[in-house]
Amino acid sequence: MYCALDIEKWSEVVQVATHFNEMLMSTRATVLGIMPAVVGAAALFVTQASEHHPRFLGIRFGAWIALGGLLILVAMFLLDYFYYYQLLLGSVEVAASLEKACPDIPPLTTKLISVVSEKAAHNYIYILYFVVAFLLLSLGIAIQFTRFEANSRTKIE
């Protein structure tokens, strides 16, 4: 009887873990969907103002847009890693402990943990956000320090 209650709890915990995983994937899809729009908007300022680049505090607007995209990326990383991901880890830990306590529960979570370690999952998250942040930062720097001429040739200032 006790194990039957554990199976019910385990089922609910797995549903919660699935929900948190879906939220993580949705957050990451949003980030990866916003970034091309940021790049496009920054590029639009470069192409539309080839002879005169509007500036604010000495920084070109295209670079500000790239910086804004970088700030959005940081905010989404904080939400992803420090909230949704931690909730997912907690629910996976609870599911694994229930699997160990009751032999009638299929060892689904335990097997998944053995295939994808927590350290590997951390590294994947860092790599995803670092690569996108590096690209945005590079774009902002390129926009700021490249001289764009009307005939489309570029020169480094």
C-alpha positions in Angstrom: 0.0 0.0 0.0 2.8 2.4 0.9 4.5 1.8 -2.5 1.2 2.5 -4.3 1.2 6.0 -2.7 4.8 6.4 -3.8 3.9 5.5 -7.4 1.1 8.2 -7.3 3.5 10.8 -5.9 6.2 9.8 -8.4 3.7 10.2 -11.3 2.8 13.7 -10.1 6.5 14.6 -9.6 7.4 13.4 -13.2 4.5 15.6 -14.5 5.9 18.6 -12.6 9.4 17.9 -14.0 8.0 17.6 -17.5 6.2 21.0 -17.0 9.5 22.7 -15.8 11.4 21.1 -18.8 8.8 22.5 -21.2 9.1 26.0 -19.6 12.9 25.8 -20.0 12.6 24.9 -23.6 10.0 27.6 -24.2 12.4 30.2 -22.5 15.3 29.1 -24.7 13.2 29.1 -27.8 12.1 32.7 -27.0 15.7 33.7 -26.5 16.8 32.2 -29.8 13.7 33.7 -31.5 14.4 37.2 -30.2 18.1 37.3 -31.1 17.7 37.4 -34.9 15.3 40.3 -34.5 17.9 42.1 -32.4 20.6 41.5 -35.0 18.2 42.6 -37.8 17.3 45.8 -36.0 21.0 46.6 -35.4 21.8 45.9 -39.0 18.9 48.0 -40.2 20.4 51.1 -38.4 23.7 50.4 -40.1 22.2 50.0 -43.6 19.7 52.8 -43.3 22.1 55.4 -42.0 25.2 54.6 -44.0 26.5 58.1 -44.1 25.3 59.4 -40.8 25.0 57.0 -37.9 22.8 58.3 -35.1 24.5 58.2 -31.7 23.6 58.4 -28.1 26.4 59.1 -25.6 28.9 58.6 -28.4 27.6 55.1 -29.1 25.9 54.2 -32.4 22.2 53.2 -32.1 23.0 49.8 -33.7 25.4 49.1 -31.0 22.8 50.1 -28.4 20.4 47.7 -29.9 23.0 44.9 -29.7 23.6 45.9 -26.0 19.8 45.8 -25.4 19.8 42.3 -26.9 22.6 41.3 -24.6 20.7 42.6 -21.6 17.6 40.6 -22.6 19.9 37.6 -23.0 21.3 38.0 -19.4 17.7 38.4 -18.0 16.6 35.3 -19.8 19.7 33.4 -18.6 18.9 34.4 -15.0 15.3 33.2 -15.3 16.4 30.0 -17.1 19.3 29.0 -14.9 18.4 30.3 -11.4 14.7 29.6 -11.5 13.3 27.1 -14.0 16.4 24.9 -14.1 16.7 24.8 -10.3 13.0 23.8 -10.1 13.6 21.0 -12.7 16.6 19.7 -10.7 14.6 19.6 -7.5 11.7 17.7 -9.1 14.2 15.3 -10.7 15.9 14.7 -7.4 12.5 14.0 -5.7 11.5 11.6 -8.5 14.8 9.7 -8.3 14.5 9.4 -4.5 11.0 7.9 -4.9 12.3 5.5 -7.5 15.0 4.3 -5.1 12.5 3.9 -2.2 10.0 1.8 -4.1 11.1 -1.0 -6.4 7.7 -1.0 -8.2 8.4 2.4 -9.7 10.1 2.2 -13.1 13.6 3.8 -12.9 13.0 6.3 -15.6 14.5 9.3 -13.8 17.4 7.3 -12.4 18.3 6.2 -15.9 18.0 9.7 -17.3 20.3 11.0 -14.6 22.9 8.3 -15.5 22.8 9.4 -19.2 22.9 13.2 -18.8 24.8 14.3 -15.7 24.0 17.5 -13.9 27.4 18.9 -14.7 26.9 18.3 -18.5 23.5 20.0 -18.3 25.1 23.0 -16.6 27.8 23.1 -19.3 25.2 23.0 -22.1 23.3 26.0 -20.6 26.5 28.0 -20.2 27.6 27.2 -23.7 24.3 28.2 -25.3 24.1 31.6 -23.5 27.8 32.3 -23.8 27.9 31.8 -27.6 24.9 34.0 -28.2 26.3 36.7 -25.8 29.6 36.6 -27.6 27.9 37.1 -31.0 25.9 40.0 -29.7 28.9 41.6 -28.1 30.9 41.1 -31.3 28.1 42.7 -33.3 27.9 45.7 -31.0 31.7 46.2 -31.2 31.8 45.8 -34.9 29.0 48.3 -35.4 30.6 50.8 -33.1 34.1 50.7 -34.5 33.6 50.0 -38.2 33.3 53.0 -40.6 30.5 52.4 -43.1 30.7 54.4 -46.3 27.9 55.1 -48.8 29.5 52.8 -51.4 29.2 49.8 -49.0 32.9 49.4 -48.4 33.9 49.2 -44.7 37.1 50.5 -43.0 38.2 50.1 -39.5 38.5 53.4 -37.7 
